[in-house]
Amino acid sequence: MVSSEFWIIQTFNGLSYGALLFLLASGLSLIFGVMRVVNLAHGSYFMLGGYVGLSVVWRTGSFAAAVLAGAVAIGLIGIAMERLFLRRLPGQTLGQVLMTIGFALIFQDLALLIWGGDPYSIPVPRFLQGAVRAGALSFPTYRIFIIVVAVVVAALLWLALDRTRVGARIRAAVDDGEMAQGVGINVPTLSLAVFGLGACLAAAGGVIGGAFLGVYPGADFEVLPYAFVVVIVGGLGSLPGAMVGSLLVGLLDNFGKALFPELSYFTLFAPMALILALRPTGLFGRA
């Protein structure tokens, strides 16, 4: 019989992993929703952010500087990709797939050339080490930090999308890009900003995840399917969908691996297939 402590600990672990997935998937959801771009290089932003953060930590010892540097550097790479390449392929799904997967492979080889093939772990700041005890249970402080960061980011994104004029324009572009363009909204500039924001969030998640999951070659293609599952289940362009989808995927993945390790992918993708069969636009998507 499984103890109650097991369920509490696994739920906590699933929530912390879901919080990390939210940092990765929220930007991808907005990119998908606003630009209709199938960006298979989004996982590369996560991996490259981790590597850039690792280099900054090696040189400065500052975790905060690592997060900032990783987000800014990869955000600029994302902006350059959108402005110079992806903007030339509007509505061409196959071209976008080939272009972005090509970039993902290039980024993977460059990371291997620059940082080598050894796995690394970004050092956790001293004040985030240790654990918080609650009776007989122990919760790692760093996992609590990940959850807090995801909640803060979600709150800031919600305020930006629901309480500002820029957010209203983004929602209009998600609902109907052509109509938004027709009423004077500069959708290309908006798309560029959203793409850069998505890359920044993924890179920040890569730095934070680098102290949690590690930084290693192939991390990009490992996290990418999870990000797409979150986006598809939650609904394109939906921030609440990204939040709920991230938590759902985090919990399903964690409990699947803990209870049915040989069926871990089934426990994740079978509910996804069921949700899409009942609601093809996702939980919070619009037809």
C-alpha positions in Angstrom: 0.0 0.0 0.0 1.3 3.4 -1.0 1.7 5.8 1.9 0.2 9.3 2.0 3.7 10.7 2.2 4.4 9.2 -1.2 1.4 11.0 -2.8 2.3 14.3 -1.2 5.9 14.2 -2.3 5.1 13.0 -5.8 2.5 15.7 -6.1 5.0 18.3 -5.0 7.6 17.0 -7.5 5.0 17.0 -10.3 4.0 20.6 -9.5 7.7 21.8 -9.5 8.3 20.1 -12.8 5.1 21.5 -14.2 6.2 25.0 -13.0 9.5 24.5 -15.0 7.5 23.4 -18.1 5.4 26.5 -17.8 8.4 28.7 -18.3 9.2 26.8 -21.4 5.7 26.4 -22.8 4.1 29.7 -22.1 6.2 31.5 -24.7 5.7 28.7 -27.2 2.0 28.9 -26.7 2.0 32.7 -27.4 4.2 32.1 -30.5 1.9 29.4 -31.7 -1.1 31.5 -31.0 0.0 34.9 -32.4 2.3 33.8 -35.3 1.1 30.3 -36.1 4.7 29.3 -36.3 5.7 25.7 -35.6 9.0 26.4 -33.9 10.9 23.2 -33.4 13.9 25.2 -32.2 12.1 26.3 -29.0 13.7 23.5 -27.0 17.1 24.8 -28.3 16.4 28.1 -26.5 16.0 26.1 -23.3 19.3 24.2 -23.8 21.3 27.3 -25.0 20.0 29.3 -22.1 21.3 26.7 -19.7 24.7 26.7 -21.4 25.0 30.5 -21.4 23.9 30.6 -17.8 26.5 27.9 -17.0 29.2 30.0 -18.5 28.2 33.1 -16.7 28.1 31.3 -13.4 31.6 29.9 -14.0 32.9 33.5 -14.6 30.9 35.5 -12.1 29.5 33.0 -9.6 26.1 34.9 -9.8 23.0 32.9 -10.4 20.9 36.0 -11.0 23.3 37.2 -13.6 23.2 33.8 -15.3 19.4 33.9 -15.6 19.5 37.5 -17.0 22.3 36.8 -19.4 20.8 33.6 -20.7 17.4 35.2 -21.2 18.8 38.3 -23.0 21.3 36.4 -25.2 18.8 33.8 -26.4 16.0 36.4 -26.7 18.2 38.2 -29.2 18.8 35.0 -31.1 15.1 34.4 -31.2 14.4 37.9 -32.5 17.1 37.4 -35.2 15.5 34.1 -36.3 12.1 35.6 -36.6 13.1 38.8 -38.3 15.6 37.3 -40.8 14.2 33.8 -41.5 10.7 32.9 -40.2 9.1 36.1 -41.4 9.8 35.0 -44.9 7.6 31.9 -44.4 4.2 33.1 -43.4 1.6 30.3 -43.4 4.1 27.8 -44.8 4.0 25.1 -42.1 6.3 22.7 -43.8 8.9 25.4 -44.5 8.7 26.5 -40.9 9.2 22.9 -39.6 12.2 22.4 -41.9 13.7 25.8 -41.1 13.3 25.5 -37.3 14.5 21.9 -37.1 17.5 22.9 -39.1 18.3 25.6 -36.6 17.8 23.1 -33.8 20.4 20.8 -35.3 22.8 23.7 -35.9 22.4 24.9 -32.3 22.9 21.4 -31.0 26.2 21.0 -32.9 27.4 24.5 -31.9 26.7 23.7 -28.2 28.6 20.4 -28.6 31.5 22.3 -30.2 31.6 25.1 -27.6 30.8 23.3 -24.4 31.6 19.7 -25.2 29.5 16.6 -24.6 29.8 16.3 -20.9 26.7 16.9 -18.7 26.9 19.8 -16.3 24.8 21.1 -13.4 24.5 24.8 -12.7 25.4 25.4 -9.0 22.4 26.3 -6.8 22.8 29.5 -4.8 23.6 28.8 -1.2 20.3 30.4 0.1 18.3 28.0 -2.1 20.1 24.9 -0.9 18.7 22.5 1.7 15.1 21.7 2.3 12.0 22.9 4.1 10.6 20.4 6.6 7.0 20.0 7.4 6.6 17.3 10.0 8.0 14.1 8.7 8.1 15.5 5.1 11.0 17.4 3.5 10.6 19.6 0.5 13.7 20.9 -1.4 14.0 24.6 -1.3 15.1 24.9 -4.9 11.9 23.2 -6.1 9.9 25.6 -4.0 11.8 28.4 -5.7 10.9 27.1 -9.1 7.2 27.1 -8.2 7.4 30.6 -6.9 9.2 31.9 -10.0 6.5 30.3 -12.2 3.7 31.8 -10.2 5.4 35.3 -10.4 5.9 34.9 -14.2 2.3 33.7 -14.7 1.0 36.7 -12.7 3.1 39.2 -14.7 2.1 37.6 -18.0 -1.6 37.7 -16.9 -1.3 41.4 -16.0 0.5 42.2 -19.3 -2.0 40.3 -21.4 -5.3 41.2 -19.6 -4.6 44.7 -18.2 -2.5 46.5 -20.8 -3.1 47.9 -24.3 -0.3 45.8 -25.7 -1.9 42.7 -24.2 -5.2 43.6 -25.8 -3.4 43.8 -29.2 -1.8 40.4 -28.6 -5.2 38.9 -27.8 -6.6 40.5 -31.0 -3.8 39.0 -33.0 -4.4 35.6 -31.5 -8.1 35.7 -32.3 -7.8 37.1 -35.8 -4.5 38.3 -37.2 -5.9 39.6 -40.4 -8.6 41.6 -38.7 -6.1 43.0 -36.2 -3.9 44.1 -39.1 -6.9 45.7 -40.7 -7.7 47.9 -37.7 -4.2 49.3 -37.5 -2.4 46.9 -35.2 1.2 46.3 -36.3 1.1 42.5 -36.2 4.6 41.9 -37.5 6.2 44.1 -34.8 3.9 42.4 -32.2 4.9 39.0 -33.5 8.6 39.9 -33.2 8.2 41.0 -29.6 6.2 37.9 -28.7 8.8 35.7 -30.3 11.6 37.4 -28.4 9.6 37.1 -25.1 9.0 33.4 -25.8 12.7 32.8 -26.4 13.6 34.7 -23.2 11.2 32.7 -21.1 12.5 29.4 -22.5 16.1 30.5 -21.9 15.4 31.5 -18.3 13.7 28.2 -17.8 16.9 26.5 -19.2 19.1 28.3 -16.6 16.7 27.5 -13.7 16.3 24.0 -15.0 20.1 23.6 -15.4 20.3 23.4 -11.6 17.4 21.0 -11.5 17.7 18.7 -14.5 21.3 19.6 -15.6 22.7 21.0 -18.9 23.7 18.4 -21.5 23.5 17.8 -25.3 20.1 16.5 -26.3 18.2 18.4 -23.6 16.5 20.4 -26.3 14.8 17.4 -28.0 13.9 15.9 -24.6 11.9 18.8 -23.3 10.4 19.9 -26.7 7.7 17.2 -26.8 6.6 18.1 -23.3 6.3 21.7 -24.3 4.2 20.9 -27.4 1.9 18.6 -25.3 1.3 21.5 -22.9 0.5 23.9 -25.8 -1.8 21.4 -27.6 -3.6 20.4 -24.4 -4.0 23.9 -23.0 -5.0 25.6 -26.3 -3.1 27.8 -28.7 -2.3 31.3 -27.4 -4.0 30.7 -24.0 -2.1 31.6 -20.9 -4.5 29.8 -18.6 -4.2 26.9 -20.9 -0.4 26.9 -20.6 -0.7 27.1 -16.8 -3.2 24.2 -16.5 -1.5 22.2 -19.2 1.9 22.5 -17.6 0.6 21.4 -14.2 -1.3 18.5 -15.8 1.7 17.3 -17.8 4.0 17.7 -14.8 1.8 15.6 -12.6 1.0 13.0 -15.2 4.7 12.6 -16.1 5.8 12.4 -12.5 3.2 10.0 -11.3 3.5 7.9 -14.5 7.3 7.5 -13.9 6.8 6.7 -10.2 3.9 4.3 -10.5 4.3 2.8 -14.0 7.8 3.4 -15.2 7.5 1.0 -18.1 4.3 2.9 -19.2 5.4 6.5 -18.5 4.9 7.7 -22.0 1.5 6.0 -22.2 0.3 7.7 -19.0 1.3 11.1 -20.5 0.1 10.8 -24.1 -3.0 8.7 -23.6 -4.8 11.4 -21.6 -3.6 14.0 -24.1 -5.2 12.0 -26.9 -8.4 11.7 -24.9 -8.6 15.4 -24.2 -8.0 16.2 -27.9 -10.6 13.7 -29.0 -13.2 15.4 -26.7 -12.0 18.9 -27.3 -9.8 19.3 -30.4 -8.9 23.0 -29.7 -7.5 22.1 -26.2 -8.9 22.9 -22.8 -8.8 26.7 -23.2 -8.5 27.0 -27.0 -11.0 28.7 -29.2 -12.5 27.2 -32.3 
